[in-house]
Amino acid sequence: MSQMANKMNFREDVTLGALFLEFAKIGLCGVGSMLAWVHRVIVDRRHWMSEAEFVETLSLSQFLPGPEIANISIYVGSKFRGPTGAITALLGLTAAPLVVGLVLGTLYLRYPHPAVIQKVLGGISAAAAGLLIATGIKMLMPHRRRAAALFFAALAFAGIIFAKLPLLTVLVGLVPLSIAVAGVMSLRAE
Amino acid sequence: MSSPPAPVTFAAQIALLSLISFGGIPSVLPDIHNLVVVTKGWATDREFADFYAIAQAMPGLPMILMMSLIGWKVGGLAGALASAVATCGPSSAVAFVAFRLGDRFRDASWQRIVRRGLVPVTVGIVIASGYVLARAADNGWQAAAITGAAAGLILGTRISPLWILIAAGAIGGLGLL
C-alpha cells in the first residue's frame, strides 16, 4: 500500500469535490460521445493529464473491460486521490446523468412526444460526431511526424470503416504489428 | 429450489458480463438481449430497441442508462440502481488494479515502446468512431456540413463545444436538416 501511496500525485487543486464536479460536467455534457468532453476538461482546461498520457490511458482502456470513459475516470481519480478519488470520479461521471436519463427516459416512454425532439437530436448527433473526429485529430497531432504512426492510424480507420471489422479484431490484428514496428524503430534510433 | 428474484438474476448476469466486456458493453449486448428478451421475456424487442435509442440520446454513459432502464422494468428503482452498479462496478475494479500495475512499470523502456505502438491504433479507432457516428446521424449534405463545421470550430477556435451542440440542435429543430 505504501508503494501505491508514493505513486500518487497529490495536487492542491484536485480535491475530491473538484473530481466529482468536473466528471459530472463531462457526464452531463457528453451526449453522443463523451470522449471529446473528457479531453477538453481533463487535458485542455484542467491539465490533469498530458496529451500523451491521455492517449496512453485511452489505449489501455480499450484492452480493459467496461466503458472506456469510466476507466479514464478511474485512472484520473486514483492518480490524484487513490481509491477514494477513483470512486468519486466514477460517481461524478455516472450519478447525475443517470438521474437525468432515468427521469427523462421514463417520461419519453410513457407520454407521446413531438416529432421536433427527433429533429433536435439529429442535429446534436451530427455535431457530436464532429467533436469526436476533432478530438481524434488533436490526439494525432503530436505524432504527425512519425510515418509509422500515421500509417497505423489510417489502417485502423480503414479496418473499421472499409473492411467493417469488429473493434476487437482490429486491436488484436494491428496492435502487435504496430508495437513491433515501434520496437524496431527505437532500436534503429539508438 | 426456488430461483432468485428477477432483479437479482439480472444484476448478477450483467456483473458477470461487465467483466468480459472488452471494448465496452456494446460487445456483450447480444448476450444481454438474449437474456432479457429471448430467455426471460422481461422486455419485448420493441422495448429493448427503445431503451437503446433513449440511452444513446441522453447524456452520460449510454450502456449504464440502458441497463438501468431494463433494471427499472425488472425491479423498480432498486432494480435500476443495482443494474447501474453491476454494469460498471466489476469492470472498474479490474481497471483500477490494471492502472496500478501499469503505473509500477511506467518508466520501463518496453512500456514506452508498447505505448508508441498502441497510440496510433487508438487514434485511428477514435476517428473511425466519429465517422460511424456521423454516418448514423446522416441526413444528407446538411448533416455532413454540420459535422464538418463542428470539427472545424473545435480545431480552429476556442468556442465551447456546448454552444456548438446547442446551435446544431437548434438547426435540427428548425427542420433545416
Interface residues (C-beta under 8 A of the other chain):
Chain A: Q3 M4 K7 G27 L28 C29 G30 V31 G32 S33 M34 L35 A36 W37 R40 A52 V55 E56 T57 L58 S59 L60 S61 Q62 F63 L64 P65 G66 P67 E68 I69 A70 N71 I74 Y75 S78 P83 A86 L90 L93 T94 A96 P97 L98 V100 G101 L102 L104 G105 T106 Y108 L109 V116 K119 V120 L121 G122 G123 I124 S125 A126 A127 A128 A129 G130 L131 L132 I133 A134 T135 G136 I137 K138 M139 L140 H143 R146 A148 A149 L150 F151 F152 A153 A154 L155 A156 F157 G159 I160 I161 L167 L168 V170 L171 L174 V175 S178 I179 A180 V181 A182 G183 M185 S186
Chain B: S18 L19 I20 S21 F22 G23 G24 I25 S27 D50 F51 I54 A55 Q56 A57 M58 P59 G60 L61 M63 I64 L65 S68 L69 W72 A80 A84 C88 P90 S91 S92 V94 A95 F96 A98 F99 R100 G102 D103 R104 S109 R112 I113 V114 R115 R116 G117 L118 V119 P120 V121 T122 V123 G124 I125 V126 I127 A128 S129 G130 Y131 V132 L133 A134 A136 A137 D138 N139 A143 A144 I146 T147 G148 A149 A150 A151 G152 L153 I154 L155 P161 L162 I164 L165 A167 A168 G169 A170 I171 G172 G173 G175 L177
